[in-house]
């Protein structure tokens, strides 16, 4: 038996020190922001310098962001949701034509040097947007110009999600089902390892996303397709960690943007009634895209049901089949619409509304108080993902594949490519290759001994490593 020694890189080790970026507090204009926030802080930060640093050849991927008394120390990883094969198109004079767009990575995972907790950032030469997580605290960072058009471009607003005033409740009109309110266990928020009898451990699965934007969104974004693409990628980047329980990766393989302010130029029609729109859009998208794993249509219009009530999102189908949902958009709001996207995608993974739980599947988005899933939602979605035939592993490896196990605590648990949903103890010999930041590569057939003290219900979770 070979014992695995866990070697962790500490902040600033091996001569790698973080580049510090400090925001200067701004006290002016706070009164005007009361319309949008019950509480917030404003900082001036040199975003261009930050962008230059992370895109330079400095060899460092570590930054520290200091905002008042809060300091975030991160190791950055690119989370590029655009790939070389991604296609973008529009329609011009009745013909589909390629849409030119920048494929440079703008979305990042920001992994805390002290806790390992993952934040998300969008960084461009002109804009910084972030979901910042430290232990139990969640903050959002967003340009002040989204709310104060004449604000300095370097001004950023730091706020908690619950402190942002929204202009809509965010009602989802997906048909309701009876939710289990008798058994209190089923309304309790739990992690996967706390669910009795749960033995699911997924290898990473990836979802190919197709999305569209309509003429109304084109108008809302001042006819700027780059801003529309940045908005979609940012919302997806913030939304993706909400699916960590299922170890899902999302990337855009195709998108279509209407580049006209004329509503008649939407190839799926002009209606905003949700059933009419989703049927027309689904028929057009299935013909144009085929059937992707999952997809959505952004609209800058006000969706409504046949009863006339306002609706923020709608998802009557499921992935791998009727795979699209409808989403209203807002150029100034990201965290709300990341939750909305996660919610509607949840329906496509077969989750029902979970009213009264405060979780992602609340029928009114403003009632979400926890970026987590109820037990009912977890079980329904796991069952559906297990049976979904269209999803692929994040990495296709031969039978001599290896896996990566990231350091947590407790028992070791693994999931292999040819037994994606299996769980087992590691009980055979193996070679071990150390990697930075606590990652350990384990070759097939190995023995692992944790040097950490296990706690009740704690597990290690394995991910497939890149093929070599």
N, C-alpha and C positions, 0 to 999 in steps of 0.2 A: 504494500500500500504506500502510495506517495502522499505526503501531507502538503497541502497547498498553503503557502504563506501569502498573506494578503499585503501587497505593497501599495500604499496610497501616496499620491502626489499631494503635497501640501501647497497652500497658496504661497507663491513666490519661490518654490523649490527649484533646483536645477538652474538657478540664475534667471528664471522666468518671473518677472515682476509685472504687476498690473500697471497699465497706464491709467492715471487718475483723471477723471473729468468731473469738475465741480460746478454746480449750478449756483448762480447768484440770485438770492431772493428778490422778488419784485413785489412791491406793495401797492403800486398804482393799479387802477382799473378793476380792483377787487369788487367794488360795488356793482359794476356791470356784469360780473360773472355770477352774481346771486341769482340771476334769472335761470342759470343752467346748473348751478351746484349749491347744495346746502353748506358745503365746506370744501375748500380746495387750497392748494398752494401753487404759486407761480414762480418759475425760475428761468433765468436766462442761461442758456447752455450753447456753447459753440458746436453746433451739430456738424458743420462742415469738417472741423478738425476730427471729430469722432469718426465720421465716415472715411476720411482719409486714412486714419490709423487702421481701421479694420480691413481696409482694402489694400493696404500697403504690403510691402515685402518685409515687414519688421520681424516676422517669425514668431510674434507673440499673438496669442488669442485671448489674452486676459485683460479685462478692464475693470475699473472700479468707478461707479457712478455715485457721487456724493450730492445729495439733495437735502439741504438743511441738516437735521440730526440723523438722517437716514443714509446709510452707506451700503451699496449693493456691490459685492465683489463676485465677478462672473468669469467663467470660461465660455467663450462663444463658439458655437457650432453652426455652420450654415444649414439652413433647413429650406433648401431650394425647392419650391413647389412647381417650378417651371423647368422642364427638361429639354434637351436638344430636339426631341421628337414632338414637343408640344406645338399644336397648330392653332393659330388665331385667324379668324376670318370676319369679314363684314359683307355688306351687300351694297353695290353701286350700280345704278342704272339697270336694276333688275338682275344683276349677275353677282355671284359670289366671288369675292376677290380676297387675296391674302391681306392680313392686317399686320403691319410692321410693328414690332414691339421689342423692348429690351429684355434679354434673357438673363441679365446679370442678377445674381442672388441679392435680394433685399430683406429676406426674412431669416431670423436667427433663433436658435435655442440659446438661452443664457443660463448656464448651470452654476448655481451658487457654490463658491469655493468652500463654504463652511458647512452647509446643510445638505448639499446635493439637490436641493429643490430647483425645479426648472421654471424659468420665466421665459417670455417670448418678446422679441423685438422686431420691429421693422425699421430699417435704417437706410435712408436714401441721402443724396447730397443736400436735399432741401427739407427733410422731414424725419422726425423720430416719433415712433408710436410704440408703446410697450405695455404689456401686462407683467407687473413686477410682483413676484411672490417671495415672501420671506416668512417661513414657519406658517403661522395661521393668518398672517396679514396679506392682503391682496390690494395692490394699487394699480392705477392706470396712469400712463403718461401720454400726453397728447398735445399737439401744437395749439397754442392759444388762438392762432389765426382761424381755427375752425369755429370759434365762437365770437371772436373779436376780429373782424376782417382787416382792420388796420393795425393789428398788433405786430410787434417786431417778429420777424420770422424765426428768431432764436428763442422766443419765449415758449416755455412748455408748462402745461398744467398737470399737477400731480393730484390725484383724487382717488377716493375709495369708490367702488362701484355703487354702493348704496347711497352715496352722496350726490350722484348725478340725477338731475331732474329730467325725466323722459317726457316726450310729448304724446306718447301712446302707451296704453297698458300692454300692448303686444299680445292680442288674443289669437290663439290658434284654433282653427275651426275644424280640425280633424275630428271625425265622428267619435263621440264619447263611448266608453265602455264602463261597465260596473267595476269600480276599484274596491279592493278588499279593505274595508274599514273595520271588519270584525276582529281579525287577527292582528293585534298591534305589532307583532313581529314584522309583518309584511309592509308596514308603513315606517319601519325603522331604517335609518341610514346606516349601512354597514359596508365594510370593505369586503372584497371577494373571499379573503381567507377567514372571515368571521361567519360566513354563511354555512349553516350545517349541511354536511354532505356534499358541499361543492368541491369538485376535483378538476375544475377546468383550469388549464394553463395554456395560453395561446402562444404560438410563435407569432412574430410580427406578420401582420397581413396588410397589404396595401390596397387602396381604393383609387381607381382611375376616375377623376372627376371631370365632368363636362358642365360648363355653365354658360348662360346667356345673359345679356343685359338689353333692356328695351329702350325705346326712344325717350321715354320720360326720364330714365336714369341718365341718359346722354345729356339731356337738358340740365338736370340737377348738377352734373359734374362739369358744367360749362364746356361741353363738347371736347373734353380731354380724356382720350382713351387710356393714356398712361395712368392718370389718376384713378380711373375706373378699375384698371387691372391691379394697381397697388391696393385699392380698397378691398377687392375680393381676396387677394393673397393675404392681406393683413387679418381680415376676419377669419379666414381659414387657419392661419397660423395661431391665432388666439384660441380658436375653437378646438384645434387638434388635441391639446392636452386634456380636454374634457373626456376624451376617449381613451385615456391611458389604461383604464380598467380592461380594455379589450385589445390593447396594443395594436392600434390601427394607425397607419400612415396614409395621408391624403396627398395626391399630387394632381395637377391640372394637365390632362392630356389633350383637351380640345376646348376652345371657347369661341363664342360668336357674339359680336357687339353690333347693335344697330347704331349706325353713325349718321342718323338723321333725326331731326326733331319732329318729323311728321309721323303721327301715330299710325297712319296707313302703311308705313314702311316696315312695321313689325310683321314678319312673315307668318306669325301665328295669330294675327288679328289684333283688334283694338280693345276687346272686352277686358274688364277687370273683375268680373264676377268669377269667383274662384273655380267653380265647376266647369264653366264654359272655357275659362282660360287654361286650366290644367289639361283638359281634353284636347284643345286645339294645339297647345304647346307640345304635349306628349306626342301627338301624331306627327307634327313637324320634326321634333327632335329625334324621334326614332328613325325617321327617314334620313335626316341629315347626319346625325352622329352615329347611328346604330343604337345599341343599348349599352351605355357605359355602366360601370359599377354603381355610380351614384351621380346625381346632378341637380342643378337648381337654376331657376330663372329669377334674376333680380328685376324688380320694377320700381320706378320712382313714383308710380301711381298709388292710389289708395285702394287696396283690395277690399272686396266686400262679398258677403254671402248672399244667397238668394233671398234671405230674410231682410237684406239691406244693412246688416250690421257690419262694422268695420272689422277687418282681419289683418293681422301682420304676417301670417304664414299659413301654409296649407300643404299637407303631404298625405294624399290618400292611398299611395301605393307602397311598394317595397323595393329594396335593392334587387338588382339582377332581373327586374321585370318592369313594372311601372315605376321607374327609378327616379323620377323628378319631383321636386317640391317647389313651391312658390315662396319668395321672400320679398318683403318690402325693403327698400334701401334708404339710407340717410347718410350723406357725405360726412356728417360731423360726429356720428356715433358708431363706436366699434364694439365695446364690451356688450351692449344690449343685443347687437345683431350677431355677435359670436354665440351668445346664448340661444338666440332665435334659430341660428343655423344648426347648433347642436341639438336643439329640441326637434326641429323638423327632420333632421337626419335620424334622430332617435325613432321617429315614426316609421321611417323607411327601413329601420332595423327591427320593426315589429313591436316597438314599445307603445303602450297606451298612456293616456294621461294619468298622472299620479297626483291628483288634487289633494291638497292639504298636507303634503310632505315637505314643501319648500325646495324640492329637487328640480332637476333640469326639465322633467316632464310635467311640471305644473302647466295647466292650460292657459294661464296668463303669465307672460314672461316676467312682469314686474313682481310676481309673487315668489320668484326663485330667490331663495336666501342661501343656498349652498350649491356650488358648482360640482354636484355629485348626483348619483343615481339612487333611486329607491331600490330595495331588494327585488320587488316585482319587475322593475325595469331591467335590472341586471340579469335576472333569470330569463326573461323573455328575449332579450337581445342576445345573450349567450346562446340560447337554443337556436335562434335564427341564424346567427353567424356560423355555428357549427354545421348547419345544413345548407348554407349558401354555397352554390356551386361555382359562382363567378369569381370569387376572391382568390388572389394569388399570394403566395408567400412574398415577403419583401425581397428576399434573395433566393434565387434558384441555384441550388448547389448539387453536385453529384453526391453519390452515396457516401463518399468520404468527406462529407461536410464537417465543419466545426461549428460550435456555438459559443456565444459570449454570455457569461453569467455576471450580472452586475451586483455589487456588494450591497446587501441589506442586513438581515439578521435572521437567525433561526435555522430551520431545516433547508436543505437544498432541494429544489424542484426544477425539473427541466421539461422542455417541449421540443420534439425533434421534427424535422421536415416531413418524414414519412409517417409520423404519428402526431399530427399537429395538436391534437387535443389530449395527449397522454400526459400523465404525471407519474413520476417514479423517483425512488431514491437513487442517488449516484453510488454505485457499489462495485465498480471495476477500475482497473488501473488506467492511467492516462498520463500523457505528457502535458505540461502546463507551460504556457508562455505568458509572462507578465505584460500588461499594457498599462498605460498611464491612467490616472484618475480612478484607480480602483477597479478597472476592468480586467478580467482574467479570461483568457481564451482556453477552452477545454476541448480536446480532441475526442472523437467518439470512443466510448468505452473508458470511463475514468472513475476515479475515486476522489471525493472531495470531503475534507474535514474542516468544519468551521472552527476558527480560533476565537470566535465571538460567542458570548453567552446567549443561547437562544431564549426567546420569550414566547409566551403562549400565543399560538396562532400566527407566528411570524414565519415568513418564507423568503427564500431567494427565488428570483424569477429569471429564466434563461431566455436569451434572444439568439437567433441565428446570426452568425458572423458573416462578413463578406467572403465570397468564394476566393480561393487563392489559385 
